[in-house]
Amino acid sequence: MKFKLDENVPFSLKKLIESRGDHQVESVFHEKKIGIDDHTLLELCLQEQRILITLDTDFNNPVMHPKDSLYGIIILRPSTQGKKAVTSLLSHFMSSYEFEKTIKKVLLVESENISIRWDCI
């Protein structure tokens, strides 16, 4: 599977994701696309068939981001701030949820809950 890390998530997630399977991970930061607007980012992810991983809850808005405009989004909401909390949350998510089930969905991942915010199929 292919993923794109938003500029607000640690780049170290790339190594974590790639260590768990045959996954390709790109980063907004390393592609020098910092400051790209949300619509353009989602369009890019859709074209590249990449699931966006972000901390930005603005992506949890089906009015602003219609279902035909995205490939999949994982919104991480750790209970505390910091790189370690984000990494721990994603690691927990990966051990309890199959990445394949994130295609065409918007997921909100919290420490005690994984919820499908909307299904785009």
C-alpha positions as CSV (number, residue, x, y, z in Angstrom):
1,M,0.0,0.0,0.0
2,K,1.0,3.6,-0.5
3,F,0.8,6.4,2.1
4,K,1.6,10.1,2.3
5,L,2.6,11.7,5.6
6,D,1.2,15.1,6.2
7,E,3.6,17.8,7.2
8,N,2.4,17.6,10.8
9,V,3.3,14.0,11.5
10,P,6.8,12.8,12.4
11,F,8.8,11.4,9.4
12,S,9.8,8.5,11.7
13,L,6.4,7.0,10.9
14,K,7.7,6.1,7.5
15,K,10.1,3.6,9.0
16,L,7.4,2.2,11.2
17,I,4.9,1.7,8.4
18,E,7.5,0.2,6.0
19,S,8.7,-2.2,8.7
20,R,5.2,-3.7,8.8
21,G,4.9,-4.8,5.2
22,D,5.4,-3.9,1.6
23,H,4.4,-0.3,1.9
24,Q,5.6,2.8,0.2
25,V,5.6,6.0,2.2
26,E,6.1,9.6,1.0
27,S,6.2,12.8,3.0
28,V,4.8,16.2,2.2
29,F,7.8,17.7,3.9
30,H,10.4,15.7,1.9
31,E,8.5,16.3,-1.3
32,K,8.9,20.1,-0.6
33,K,5.1,20.5,-0.6
34,I,4.8,22.2,2.8
35,G,1.9,24.6,2.9
36,I,0.0,22.8,0.1
37,D,-3.7,23.4,0.5
38,D,-5.9,20.6,1.7
39,H,-7.8,20.2,-1.6
40,T,-4.6,20.0,-3.7
41,L,-3.1,17.5,-1.2
42,L,-6.1,15.2,-1.4
43,E,-6.1,15.4,-5.2
44,L,-2.4,14.4,-5.2
45,C,-3.1,11.5,-2.8
46,L,-6.0,10.4,-5.0
47,Q,-3.9,10.5,-8.2
48,E,-1.1,8.6,-6.5
49,Q,-3.5,6.2,-4.7
50,R,-2.0,7.1,-1.3
51,I,-3.7,7.1,2.0
52,L,-3.1,10.4,3.8
53,I,-1.9,10.2,7.5
54,T,-2.4,13.4,9.4
55,L,-3.1,15.0,12.7
56,D,-5.3,17.7,11.0
57,T,-9.0,17.3,12.0
58,D,-10.0,19.7,9.1
59,F,-9.9,16.5,7.0
60,N,-12.8,15.2,9.1
61,N,-15.3,17.4,7.1
62,P,-17.3,15.7,4.3
63,V,-18.7,19.0,3.2
64,M,-15.2,20.5,2.6
65,H,-13.8,17.2,1.3
66,P,-16.4,15.3,-0.8
67,K,-16.0,11.5,-0.9
68,D,-15.0,11.5,-4.6
69,S,-12.0,13.8,-3.8
70,L,-10.0,11.3,-1.6
71,Y,-8.4,7.9,-1.6
72,G,-8.3,7.5,2.2
73,I,-7.4,9.4,5.3
74,I,-6.1,8.3,8.7
75,I,-6.5,11.1,11.2
76,L,-4.4,10.5,14.4
77,R,-5.6,12.0,17.6
78,P,-3.2,11.0,20.4
79,S,-4.2,11.7,24.0
80,T,-0.9,13.7,24.5
81,Q,1.3,15.7,22.2
82,G,4.7,14.7,20.9
83,K,6.4,12.3,18.5
84,K,6.3,9.4,20.9
85,A,2.6,9.7,21.4
86,V,1.9,9.8,17.7
87,T,4.2,6.9,17.0
88,S,2.7,4.8,19.8
89,L,-0.9,5.6,18.5
90,L,0.0,4.6,14.9
91,S,1.7,1.4,16.1
92,H,-1.4,0.5,18.2
93,F,-3.6,1.2,15.2
94,M,-1.5,-1.0,12.9
95,S,-1.6,-3.9,15.3
96,S,-5.4,-3.8,15.5
97,Y,-6.6,-2.7,12.0
98,E,-5.8,-3.8,8.5
99,F,-4.5,-1.0,6.2
100,E,-6.5,-2.4,3.3
101,K,-9.7,-1.4,5.1
102,T,-8.7,2.3,5.1
103,I,-9.1,2.7,1.3
104,K,-11.9,5.1,0.5
105,K,-12.6,5.8,4.2
106,V,-11.8,8.5,6.6
107,L,-10.8,7.1,10.0
108,L,-10.4,8.9,13.3
109,V,-7.8,7.0,15.4
110,E,-7.8,7.7,19.1
111,S,-6.1,5.8,21.9
112,E,-9.2,3.9,22.9
113,N,-11.2,4.1,19.7
114,I,-11.0,3.7,15.9
115,S,-14.0,5.2,14.2
116,I,-14.9,5.3,10.5
117,R,-16.0,9.0,10.1
118,W,-17.4,8.3,6.7
119,D,-17.2,5.6,4.0
120,C,-16.5,6.9,0.5
121,I,-17.5,3.7,-1.5
